[in-house]
């Protein structure tokens, strides 16, 4: 893992050449005092990577609707993939707070970049580590950690989103393996992935399979026309009499609990990640409001602008406190999946709210890609939906506190 303590300038320039203050982070409650030196070093290193490698190019990719694939090796070199998994697989073996801070900084750059890392780590490397054989772990995890291989996760279907148990994809046992038939949708990384972790029902029981790129009967067409997550690859996965060898079954997977455990990993990363989006929108709003002059004074001097900025920094602080405790619970093995649902639900909701307030502060300039506001707002519309909608997480928490399920 490569970390750098390089000090960088206190100013930067946007793509129109206007001077802007260098991002210093948002920490109203001095939460850095609760972080270890290693956690701060990890965060600052990823922050520098985002500042130097992501922010200068992300608007170009967002306009073009292309994923900045050249960033993959840099993320791998920093140990961002499978960061909490054991070092023997080439992973960083960091704690969950450090991993969360990584996701926060990546999403300050762009939700699509963070999504790539989240999928690679929480939805591909995690299930291989949790449910795979030793042979599968030894083969795939080092390659995925180094960015030599890219993975995707196939659970959601065209007619089975919030109800994954309604999946129609089926696996049938054949000599030497299994035959898959079905389709998955809204799959991050799908078209560029070397391996897909695919969930299908085998004799009525949900099982995980490793489907490798180039397998006969398997295709992964990219989905186009998105107004959100434009710097991310989103795909369909189609299986037509697709033969999967016996050794590509994840042997320890079994039941819907297996993919739901993976979703908990992804939701944890999202809860942290959207703090980065909110920080980007708040920081841009604070700078803009102090420099934008109206009626002879900066708009930051007006009460209504200050109210918006105070609301933003308050919600960011609350989200930071929630995620820090969530990470500590996870590291101590005391976390509940319902607590992850609460953090995902709360933090995404308020990050989107902050993005919308930021657009108001920026006025007409808020729609320009000179500023990151509309890109983050559009991305957060998707983040609010994927890995469990706001409504589904409401019902998950509701069942936990009342003991009564209200899904049907």
HUSULFEN-V26921 format. One record per residue. N is the residue number from 1. RES is the residue in one small letter. BURIAL is + if it has 24 or more other C-alpha atoms within 12 Angstrom, else -. Layout:
# HUSULFEN-V26921
{{N;RES;BURIAL} {N;RES;BURIAL}}
This chain:
# HUSULFEN-V26921
{{1;x;+} {2;x;-} {3;x;+} {4;x;-} {5;x;-} {6;x;-} {7;x;-} {8;x;-} {9;x;-} {10;x;-} {11;x;-} {12;x;-} {13;x;-} {14;x;-} {15;x;-} {16;x;-} {17;x;-} {18;x;-} {19;x;-} {20;x;+} {21;x;-} {22;x;-} {23;x;+} {24;x;+} {25;x;+} {26;x;+} {27;x;+} {28;x;-} {29;x;-} {30;x;-} {31;x;-} {32;x;-} {33;x;-} {34;x;-} {35;x;+} {36;x;-} {37;x;-} {38;x;-} {39;x;+} {40;x;+} {41;x;+} {42;x;+} {43;x;+} {44;x;+} {45;x;+} {46;x;+} {47;x;+} {48;x;+} {49;x;+} {50;x;+} {51;x;+} {52;x;-} {53;x;+} {54;x;+} {55;x;+} {56;x;+} {57;x;+} {58;x;+} {59;x;+} {60;x;-} {61;x;+} {62;x;+} {63;x;+} {64;x;-} {65;x;+} {66;x;+} {67;x;+} {68;x;+} {69;x;+} {70;x;-} {71;x;+} {72;x;+} {73;x;+} {74;x;+} {75;x;+} {76;x;+} {77;x;+} {78;x;+} {79;x;+} {80;x;+} {81;x;+} {82;x;+} {83;x;+} {84;x;+} {85;x;+} {86;x;+} {87;x;-} {88;x;-} {89;x;+} {90;x;+} {91;x;+} {92;x;+} {93;x;-} {94;x;+} {95;x;+} {96;x;+} {97;x;+} {98;x;+} {99;x;+} {100;x;+} {101;x;+} {102;x;+} {103;x;+} {104;x;+} {105;x;+} {106;x;+} {107;x;+} {108;x;+} {109;x;+} {110;x;+} {111;x;+} {112;x;+} {113;x;+} {114;x;+} {115;x;+} {116;x;+} {117;x;+} {118;x;+} {119;x;+} {120;x;+} {121;x;+} {122;x;+} {123;x;+} {124;x;+} {125;x;+} {126;x;+} {127;x;+} {128;x;+} {129;x;+} {130;x;+} {131;x;+} {132;x;+} {133;x;+} {134;x;-} {135;x;-} {136;x;+} {137;x;+} {138;x;-} {139;x;-} {140;x;+} {141;x;+} {142;x;+} {143;x;+} {144;x;+} {145;x;+} {146;x;+} {147;x;+} {148;x;+} {149;x;+} {150;x;+} {151;x;+} {152;x;+} {153;x;+} {154;x;+} {155;x;+} {156;x;+} {157;x;+} {158;x;+} {159;x;-} {160;x;-} {161;x;+} {162;x;+} {163;x;-} {164;x;+} {165;x;+} {166;x;-} {167;x;+} {168;x;+} {169;x;+} {170;x;+} {171;x;+} {172;x;+} {173;x;-} {174;x;-} {175;x;-} {176;x;-} {177;x;-} {178;x;+} {179;x;+} {180;x;+} {181;x;+} {182;x;+} {183;x;+} {184;x;+} {185;x;+} {186;x;+} {187;x;+} {188;x;+} {189;x;+} {190;x;+} {191;x;+} {192;x;+} {193;x;+} {194;x;+} {195;x;+} {196;x;+} {197;x;+} {198;x;+} {199;x;+} {200;x;+} {201;x;+} {202;x;+} {203;x;-} {204;x;-} {205;x;+} {206;x;+} {207;x;+} {208;x;+} {209;x;+} {210;x;+} {211;x;+} {212;x;+} {213;x;+} {214;x;-} {215;x;+} {216;x;-} {217;x;-} {218;x;+} {219;x;+} {220;x;+} {221;x;+} {222;x;+} {223;x;+} {224;x;-} {225;x;-} {226;x;-} {227;x;-} {228;x;+} {229;x;+} {230;x;+} {231;x;+} {232;x;+} {233;x;+} {234;x;+} {235;x;+} {236;x;+} {237;x;+} {238;x;+} {239;x;+} {240;x;-} {241;x;-} {242;x;+} {243;x;+} {244;x;+} {245;x;+} {246;x;-} {247;x;-} {248;x;+} {249;x;+} {250;x;+} {251;x;+} {252;x;-} {253;x;+} {254;x;+} {255;x;+} {256;x;+} {257;x;-} {258;x;+} {259;x;+} {260;x;+} {261;x;+} {262;x;+} {263;x;+} {264;x;+} {265;x;+} {266;x;+} {267;x;+} {268;x;+} {269;x;+} {270;x;+} {271;x;+} {272;x;+} {273;x;+} {274;x;+} {275;x;+} {276;x;+} {277;x;+} {278;x;+} {279;x;+} {280;x;+} {281;x;+} {282;x;+} {283;x;+} {284;x;+} {285;x;+} {286;x;+} {287;x;+} {288;x;+} {289;x;+} {290;x;+} {291;x;-} {292;x;-} {293;x;-} {294;x;-} {295;x;-} {296;x;-} {297;x;-} {298;x;-} {299;x;+} {300;x;+} {301;x;-} {302;x;-} {303;x;-} {304;x;-} {305;x;+} {306;x;+} {307;x;-} {308;x;+} {309;x;+} {310;x;-} {311;x;-} {312;x;+} {313;x;+} {314;x;+} {315;x;+} {316;x;+} {317;x;+} {318;x;+} {319;x;+} {320;x;+} {321;x;+} {322;x;+} {323;x;+} {324;x;+} {325;x;+} {326;x;+} {327;x;+} {328;x;-} {329;x;-} {330;x;+} {331;x;-} {332;x;-} {333;x;-} {334;x;-} {335;x;-} {336;x;-} {337;x;+} {338;x;+} {339;x;+} {340;x;+} {341;x;+} {342;x;+} {343;x;+} {344;x;+} {345;x;+} {346;x;+} {347;x;+} {348;x;+} {349;x;+} {350;x;+} {351;x;+} {352;x;+} {353;x;+} {354;x;+} {355;x;+} {356;x;+} {357;x;+} {358;x;+} {359;x;+} {360;x;+} {361;x;+} {362;x;+} {363;x;-} {364;x;-} {365;x;-} {366;x;+} {367;x;-} {368;x;-} {369;x;+} {370;x;+} {371;x;+} {372;x;+} {373;x;+} {374;x;+} {375;x;+} {376;x;+} {377;x;+} {378;x;+} {379;x;+} {380;x;+} {381;x;+} {382;x;+} {383;x;+} {384;x;+} {385;x;+} {386;x;+} {387;x;+} {388;x;+} {389;x;+} {390;x;+} {391;x;-} {392;x;+} {393;x;+} {394;x;+} {395;x;+} {396;x;+} {397;x;+} {398;x;-} {399;x;-} {400;x;-} {401;x;-} {402;x;-} {403;x;-} {404;x;-} {405;x;-} {406;x;-} {407;x;-} {408;x;-}}
